[in-house]
Amino acid sequence: LAPWVPVVGLEIHAQISSNSKLFSGSQVQFAAPPNSLVSFFDASLPGTLPVLNRRCVEAAVMTGLALNCSINKKSLFDRKHYFYADLPAGYQITQQRVPIAVNGSLSYSLCIDNKMSQMVTKTVRIKQIQLEQDSGKSLHDDTRSQTLVDLNRAGVGLMEVVMEPDLCCGEEAAAAVRELQLILQTLGSSQAVMAEGQLRVDANVSVHHPGEPYGVRTEVKNINSIRFLAKAVDYEIQRQIEELENGGTILNETRAFDSKLGCTVPMRDKEGKQDYRFMPEPNLPPLILYDAKSLPANMNHQQVINIDWIHERLPDLPSVRREKLVEQYGILPEHSFTLLNEDGLAEFFENVVKQTQMKPKKVIGWILQDLLSYLKQHSLTVKESPVSPVLLADLLSLLEKKEISSTAAKQVLAELWKGDGRTPLEIVKEQKLQLLEDQNELEQICQAVIDRQENE
């Protein structure tokens, strides 16, 4: 038989970094007491109206530009109807017909055979980016057979990034989402912390033989870890292949990934097409954006969003930063990926380079082999490192001046991890003093042995 061809498409929901929700003034805060951040509009009380959050629109435009999208100067809001306990209005405000951004692309890199020195760059197309509000959260109390509802998250602004089915395995899906996560964090449009639900991924997976139409797809919902995403996609691909080769059929269903069992499990079938009864949102006018050419002369700049103004202020994206790190410091391309993949590590590296006489190519070895290894071993972030860039720079300067050996430098670094406020120079002096004391003690012992032998 011809080999199977897997097809993977992703839908990513990113929570927008904003102090308030998409259509209300309620505060956005993780782990707040249940139902403590709920406005009348969030609870869908009669007579309440949505007011669009400017910050959320700017974040969506910024993200669209960073992903090479075309920004629609006129986009529309729609109601998507479905009935969940944590959706008090019975509908979600989203952008179904005309979203804020369309037709983009995301380039990402992945290793060949898990070798960092062999990397290939691939591209996934972005179908669209749409603004929408989040739902609340259902809390299931199995002990009392109850489901409680927390509406703190209801109405929080989301960007849904819809990717075309251009991926073929879990590794590609994970690499694409990781690159998107870095871009969002660089832009500041989303903190994208998956552990806090700020970035959630739905993966659509199907398999087919070459030359045949796409197979029936399944959707794996709400994956909240890049590592779990890779495992879920690969498992689902293999499950579908085995099912088909054994004469079975694939159901068009929604599944969840059980991280403890390492497999996907059925949630509900999607055989009957669900009718969301989309309709235009009657309480929100079309969202109109401008650029430098279309901006009216007498328009109040505080009341409009200028696409060109946002484009001019885009920061360097991760791909550009990697190129600059390689060009400026002469490090290997794979090292630039590691520096950017760890939050704050690139800044740590650059601060050390600025304050030491050691060449960057040598500094990178200490950063990746010693600093990063220690942090991962102790489950610490770069910001939590007991050794600051200044301390590490001082230590490497002592090593570069040949005032200490490489072995001694590692011993000093081991002392610095204690975080007791001592500087590398103070530790070196203490170690030299201790060495002298040990040497004197050894000489005294030797002399005592010689005297005893002479007396005998």
C-alpha positions as CSV (number, residue, x, y, z in Angstrom):
1,L,0.0,0.0,0.0
2,A,1.1,3.6,-0.6
3,P,2.2,5.4,2.5
4,W,-0.3,7.4,4.5
5,V,-0.1,11.2,4.3
6,P,-1.0,13.0,7.6
7,V,-2.6,16.4,7.4
8,V,-2.6,18.7,10.4
9,G,-4.2,22.1,10.8
10,L,-4.2,24.2,14.0
11,E,-6.6,26.7,15.6
12,I,-4.8,28.7,18.3
13,H,-6.6,30.9,20.8
14,A,-4.3,33.5,22.3
15,Q,-5.5,35.7,25.3
16,I,-4.8,39.3,24.5
17,S,-2.6,41.2,27.0
18,S,-5.1,43.8,28.2
19,N,-6.1,45.2,31.6
20,S,-9.8,44.8,30.8
21,K,-12.0,42.5,28.8
22,L,-12.9,42.8,25.1
23,F,-16.3,44.4,25.5
24,S,-16.5,45.5,29.2
25,G,-14.4,47.3,31.8
26,S,-14.0,44.2,34.0
27,Q,-10.4,43.6,35.1
28,V,-8.4,40.6,33.7
29,Q,-6.5,38.8,36.4
30,F,-5.4,35.1,36.6
31,A,-6.4,33.1,39.6
32,A,-8.7,35.8,41.1
33,P,-11.5,34.6,43.4
34,P,-14.3,33.0,41.4
35,N,-16.9,35.5,40.0
36,S,-15.0,38.5,41.4
37,L,-14.3,40.1,38.0
38,V,-17.7,40.0,36.4
39,S,-19.6,43.1,35.0
40,F,-23.3,43.2,34.2
41,F,-22.4,42.8,30.5
42,D,-20.2,39.7,31.3
43,A,-23.2,38.1,33.1
44,S,-25.4,39.0,30.1
45,L,-27.9,41.0,32.1
46,P,-30.7,42.6,29.9
47,G,-30.0,46.0,28.6
48,T,-26.2,45.9,28.7
49,L,-24.2,46.7,25.6
50,P,-20.7,45.9,24.4
51,V,-18.0,48.6,24.2
52,L,-15.0,47.5,22.1
53,N,-11.6,47.6,23.8
54,R,-9.1,49.6,21.7
55,R,-6.1,47.8,23.1
56,C,-7.4,44.5,21.9
57,V,-7.9,45.8,18.4
58,E,-4.3,47.2,18.3
59,A,-2.9,43.9,19.6
60,A,-4.8,42.0,16.8
61,V,-3.5,44.4,14.1
62,M,0.0,44.1,15.5
63,T,-0.1,40.3,15.4
64,G,-1.6,40.3,11.9
65,L,1.2,42.5,10.6
66,A,3.9,40.3,12.3
67,L,2.4,37.3,10.6
68,N,2.4,38.9,7.2
69,C,-1.4,39.2,7.0
70,S,-3.5,41.6,5.1
71,I,-5.4,43.8,7.5
72,N,-9.0,44.4,6.7
73,K,-9.8,48.1,7.0
74,K,-13.4,47.0,7.5
75,S,-14.2,44.0,9.7
76,L,-17.4,42.7,11.1
77,F,-18.6,41.1,14.4
78,D,-21.0,38.2,14.5
79,R,-22.9,36.2,17.1
80,K,-22.1,32.5,17.2
81,H,-24.9,30.7,19.1
82,Y,-24.3,27.6,21.3
83,F,-25.5,26.7,24.7
84,Y,-23.1,26.0,27.6
85,A,-23.5,26.7,31.2
86,D,-20.5,29.0,31.2
87,L,-21.8,31.1,28.3
88,P,-24.6,33.2,29.9
89,A,-25.7,35.0,26.7
90,G,-26.1,31.8,24.8
91,Y,-23.8,33.2,22.1
92,Q,-20.2,34.3,21.6
93,I,-19.3,37.5,19.8
94,T,-16.7,36.6,17.2
95,Q,-15.7,37.5,13.6
96,Q,-17.0,34.9,11.2
97,R,-17.6,36.7,7.9
98,V,-15.0,39.3,7.7
99,P,-12.2,38.9,10.3
100,I,-9.6,41.6,11.2
101,A,-6.7,39.9,9.3
102,V,-6.4,37.3,6.5
103,N,-3.9,35.5,4.3
104,G,-0.7,35.5,6.3
105,S,2.2,33.1,6.8
106,L,4.5,31.9,9.7
107,S,8.0,30.6,9.1
108,Y,9.4,28.2,11.7
109,S,12.4,26.0,12.0
110,L,12.8,22.5,13.2
111,C,15.7,20.0,13.7
112,I,16.4,17.1,11.4
113,D,16.8,13.9,13.4
114,N,16.9,15.9,16.6
115,K,20.2,17.5,15.6
116,M,20.4,21.2,16.5
117,S,23.2,21.7,13.9
118,Q,20.8,20.5,11.1
119,M,17.8,22.8,10.9
120,V,15.3,23.3,8.1
121,T,12.9,26.3,7.8
122,K,9.3,25.7,6.8
123,T,6.2,27.9,6.4
124,V,2.6,27.5,7.4
125,R,-0.1,29.7,5.9
126,I,-2.3,31.7,8.2
127,K,-5.9,31.7,7.0
128,Q,-7.2,34.4,9.3
129,I,-7.0,36.1,12.7
130,Q,-10.2,37.0,14.4
131,L,-11.2,38.8,17.6
132,E,-13.6,37.0,19.9
133,Q,-14.6,36.8,23.5
134,D,-13.7,33.9,25.8
135,S,-16.3,31.9,27.7
136,G,-16.4,31.3,31.4
137,K,-15.1,28.2,33.1
138,S,-17.1,25.2,34.4
139,L,-15.8,23.7,37.6
140,H,-16.9,20.1,38.1
141,D,-17.3,18.9,41.7
142,D,-17.5,15.1,41.4
143,T,-17.9,14.7,45.2
144,R,-21.2,16.6,45.2
145,S,-22.1,15.8,41.6
146,Q,-22.3,19.5,40.9
147,T,-20.9,21.8,38.2
148,L,-20.1,25.3,39.3
149,V,-19.5,28.2,37.0
150,D,-16.8,30.9,37.2
151,L,-17.4,33.9,34.9
152,N,-14.1,35.7,35.6
153,R,-12.9,34.6,32.2
154,A,-16.1,35.3,30.4
155,G,-15.6,38.2,27.9
156,V,-11.8,38.1,28.0
157,G,-10.3,39.2,24.6
158,L,-9.0,36.4,22.4
159,M,-7.2,36.3,19.1
160,E,-8.0,33.1,17.2
161,V,-5.2,32.3,14.7
162,V,-6.4,29.8,12.2
163,M,-3.7,28.0,10.3
164,E,-4.2,26.2,7.0
165,P,-3.6,22.4,7.0
166,D,0.0,22.6,6.0
167,L,1.6,20.6,8.8
168,C,2.2,16.9,8.8
169,C,3.4,15.8,12.3
170,G,3.5,16.7,15.9
171,E,7.1,18.1,15.7
172,E,6.0,20.6,13.0
173,A,2.9,21.6,15.0
174,A,5.0,22.1,18.1
175,A,7.6,24.1,16.3
176,A,5.0,26.4,14.6
177,V,3.2,27.0,17.9
178,R,6.4,27.7,19.7
179,E,7.5,30.3,17.1
180,L,4.0,31.9,17.3
181,Q,4.3,32.0,21.1
182,L,7.7,33.8,20.8
183,I,6.2,36.3,18.4
184,L,3.2,37.1,20.6
185,Q,5.5,37.5,23.6
186,T,7.9,39.7,21.6
187,L,5.0,41.9,20.4
188,G,3.5,42.0,23.9
189,S,0.1,41.2,22.3
190,S,-0.2,38.2,24.5
191,Q,1.8,36.7,27.4
192,A,1.0,33.3,25.8
193,V,1.6,31.4,29.1
194,M,0.1,28.0,28.3
195,A,0.1,26.9,31.9
196,E,-2.4,29.8,32.7
197,G,-4.6,29.0,29.7
198,Q,-3.4,32.1,27.8
199,L,-2.6,30.0,24.7
200,R,-4.8,27.0,23.9
201,V,-4.5,24.9,20.7
202,D,-7.1,22.8,18.8
203,A,-5.5,20.4,16.3
204,N,-7.4,19.0,13.3
205,V,-5.9,15.7,12.2
206,S,-6.6,13.4,9.2
207,V,-4.7,10.9,7.1
208,H,-5.1,9.8,3.4
209,H,-3.2,8.1,0.6
210,P,-1.2,10.2,-1.9
211,G,-3.4,11.5,-4.7
212,E,-6.6,10.8,-2.8
213,P,-8.9,13.4,-1.1
214,Y,-8.3,14.4,2.5
215,G,-9.6,11.8,5.0
216,V,-12.2,12.4,7.7
217,R,-10.6,14.7,10.3
218,T,-10.8,14.6,14.1
219,E,-10.3,17.7,16.3
220,V,-8.2,17.4,19.5
221,K,-9.4,20.3,21.7
222,N,-7.8,22.6,24.3
223,I,-4.2,21.4,24.3
224,N,-2.3,23.5,26.9
225,S,1.3,22.4,26.4
226,I,3.6,22.4,23.4
227,R,5.0,19.1,24.5
228,F,1.5,17.6,24.8
229,L,0.6,19.1,21.4
230,A,3.4,17.1,19.7
231,K,2.4,13.9,21.5
232,A,-1.4,14.4,20.8
233,V,-0.9,15.0,17.1
234,D,1.5,12.0,16.6
235,Y,-0.7,9.7,18.6
236,E,-3.8,10.7,16.7
237,I,-2.1,10.2,13.4
238,Q,-1.0,6.7,14.4
239,R,-4.4,5.9,15.8
240,Q,-6.1,6.8,12.6
241,I,-3.7,4.8,10.4
242,E,-4.1,1.7,12.6
243,E,-7.9,2.1,12.6
244,L,-8.0,2.4,8.8
245,E,-5.6,-0.5,8.2
246,N,-7.7,-2.7,10.4
247,G,-10.7,-2.0,8.3
248,G,-12.3,0.5,10.6
249,T,-13.6,4.0,9.9
250,I,-12.6,7.4,11.3
251,L,-15.4,9.4,13.0
252,N,-15.7,13.1,12.6
253,E,-15.5,13.8,16.3
254,T,-14.0,16.0,19.0
255,R,-11.3,14.3,21.2
256,A,-9.2,15.4,24.2
257,F,-5.6,14.5,25.0
258,D,-5.1,12.6,28.2
259,S,-1.5,13.5,29.2
260,K,-1.3,10.8,31.9
261,L,-2.3,8.0,29.5
262,G,-0.5,9.7,26.5
263,C,-3.5,9.1,24.2
264,T,-6.5,11.0,22.8
265,V,-10.0,10.1,24.1
266,P,-13.5,10.8,22.5
267,M,-15.5,13.7,23.9
268,R,-18.4,14.1,21.4
269,D,-19.1,13.3,17.8
270,K,-19.5,15.9,15.1
271,E,-21.3,13.8,12.5
272,G,-24.3,16.1,12.4
273,K,-23.1,19.6,11.4
274,Q,-23.8,21.9,14.3
275,D,-25.8,25.0,13.4
276,Y,-24.3,27.9,15.2
277,R,-26.9,30.2,13.6
278,F,-24.4,32.9,12.8
279,M,-25.9,36.4,12.6
280,P,-24.4,39.9,12.5
281,E,-23.9,41.4,16.0
282,P,-26.5,44.1,16.1
283,N,-24.9,46.1,18.9
284,L,-21.6,46.6,17.3
285,P,-21.0,48.7,14.1
286,P,-18.3,47.6,11.5
287,L,-14.8,48.0,12.8
288,I,-13.1,50.6,10.6
289,L,-9.3,50.9,10.5
290,Y,-7.2,53.4,8.6
291,D,-3.7,53.8,7.1
292,A,-1.7,56.9,6.3
293,K,-3.4,57.3,2.9
294,S,-7.0,56.8,4.1
295,L,-6.8,58.7,7.4
296,P,-9.1,61.8,7.1
297,A,-7.3,65.1,7.7
298,N,-9.6,66.3,10.5
299,M,-9.9,63.0,12.3
300,N,-9.1,62.8,16.0
301,H,-6.1,60.4,16.2
302,Q,-7.3,59.2,19.6
303,Q,-10.5,57.8,18.1
304,V,-9.0,55.8,15.2
305,I,-6.4,53.1,14.7
306,N,-3.7,53.7,12.1
307,I,-2.3,50.5,10.7
308,D,0.8,52.2,9.4
309,W,1.5,53.8,12.8
310,I,1.4,50.3,14.4
311,H,3.6,48.8,11.6
312,E,6.3,51.4,12.1
313,R,6.5,50.5,15.8
314,L,6.8,46.7,15.4
315,P,9.8,45.4,17.4
316,D,12.4,43.0,15.9
317,L,10.7,39.6,15.6
318,P,12.5,36.4,16.8
319,S,13.8,35.5,13.3
320,V,15.4,38.9,13.0
321,R,16.8,38.8,16.5
322,R,18.4,35.4,15.8
323,E,20.1,36.7,12.7
324,K,21.4,39.7,14.7
325,L,22.8,37.5,17.4
326,V,24.6,35.3,14.9
327,E,26.0,38.3,13.0
328,Q,26.9,40.5,16.0
329,Y,28.5,37.8,18.3
330,G,29.6,35.2,15.8
331,I,27.7,32.4,17.6
332,L,26.2,29.3,15.9
333,P,22.7,29.6,14.5
334,E,21.5,26.8,16.7
335,H,22.7,28.6,19.8
336,S,20.6,31.7,18.8
337,F,17.5,29.4,18.8
338,T,18.3,28.2,22.4
339,L,18.9,31.8,23.6
340,L,15.5,32.9,22.3
341,N,13.6,29.8,23.3
342,E,14.4,30.5,27.0
343,D,12.6,33.6,28.3
344,G,15.2,36.2,29.2
345,L,18.3,34.1,28.2
346,A,19.3,36.3,25.2
347,E,19.2,39.4,27.4
348,F,21.3,37.6,30.1
349,F,23.9,36.6,27.4
350,E,24.2,40.1,26.0
351,N,24.6,41.6,29.5
352,V,27.4,39.2,30.3
353,V,29.1,39.9,27.0
354,K,29.0,43.7,27.6
355,Q,30.7,43.3,31.0
356,T,33.4,40.8,30.4
357,Q,36.6,40.6,28.4
358,M,35.9,37.0,27.2
359,K,34.8,36.5,23.6
360,P,31.1,35.8,23.0
361,K,31.9,32.4,21.5
362,K,33.4,31.3,24.8
363,V,30.7,33.1,26.9
364,I,27.9,31.1,25.0
365,G,29.4,27.9,26.3
366,W,29.2,28.9,29.9
367,I,25.7,30.2,29.4
368,L,24.3,27.1,27.7
369,Q,26.4,24.3,29.4
370,D,26.6,25.7,32.9
371,L,24.0,28.3,33.6
372,L,21.1,26.8,31.6
373,S,21.9,23.3,32.8
374,Y,21.8,24.4,36.4
375,L,18.5,26.3,36.0
376,K,16.8,23.4,34.3
377,Q,18.1,21.0,36.9
378,H,16.6,23.1,39.7
379,S,13.4,24.1,37.7
380,L,14.3,27.8,37.8
381,T,13.7,30.5,35.2
382,V,16.4,32.8,34.0
383,K,15.0,35.6,36.1
384,E,15.2,33.4,39.2
385,S,18.9,32.6,38.6
386,P,21.0,33.1,41.8
387,V,23.9,34.1,39.6
388,S,23.4,37.5,37.9
389,P,25.0,38.6,34.6
390,V,27.4,40.9,36.6
391,L,28.6,38.0,38.8
392,L,29.1,35.7,35.8
393,A,30.9,38.4,33.8
394,D,33.3,39.0,36.8
395,L,34.0,35.3,37.0
396,L,34.7,35.0,33.2
397,S,36.9,38.1,33.3
398,L,39.1,36.4,36.0
399,L,39.3,33.3,33.9
400,E,40.1,35.3,30.7
401,K,42.9,37.1,32.6
402,K,44.2,33.7,33.6
403,E,44.0,34.7,37.3
404,I,42.2,31.4,37.8
405,S,42.0,28.1,35.9
406,S,38.9,26.7,34.2
407,T,38.6,24.1,37.0
408,A,38.8,26.8,39.6
409,A,36.2,28.9,37.8
410,K,33.7,26.0,37.9
411,Q,34.4,25.6,41.7
412,V,33.7,29.4,42.1
413,L,30.5,29.1,40.0
414,A,29.4,26.3,42.3
415,E,29.8,28.7,45.3
416,L,28.0,31.5,43.4
417,W,24.9,29.2,43.1
418,K,24.5,29.5,46.8
419,G,23.4,33.2,46.3
420,D,24.9,34.4,49.5
421,G,26.1,37.7,48.1
422,R,29.8,36.9,47.7
423,T,31.6,38.1,44.6
424,P,33.8,35.8,42.5
425,L,36.9,37.7,43.6
426,E,35.9,37.2,47.3
427,I,35.4,33.5,46.7
428,V,38.7,33.2,45.0
429,K,40.5,34.9,47.9
430,E,38.7,32.6,50.4
431,Q,39.7,29.5,48.4
432,K,43.3,30.7,48.1
433,L,43.4,31.3,51.8
434,Q,41.9,27.9,52.5
435,L,44.4,26.4,50.2
436,L,47.3,28.0,52.1
437,E,45.8,26.8,55.4
438,D,45.5,23.3,54.0
439,Q,49.0,23.5,52.7
440,N,50.4,24.6,56.1
441,E,48.4,21.9,57.8
442,L,49.8,19.3,55.4
443,E,53.4,20.6,56.0
444,Q,52.9,20.3,59.7
445,I,51.6,16.7,59.4
446,C,54.6,15.8,57.2
447,Q,57.0,17.4,59.6
448,A,55.4,15.5,62.5
449,V,55.8,12.2,60.6
450,I,59.5,13.0,59.9
451,D,60.2,13.9,63.5
452,R,58.6,10.7,64.7
453,Q,60.6,8.6,62.3
454,E,63.9,10.4,63.4
455,N,63.0,9.8,67.1
456,E,62.4,6.1,66.4
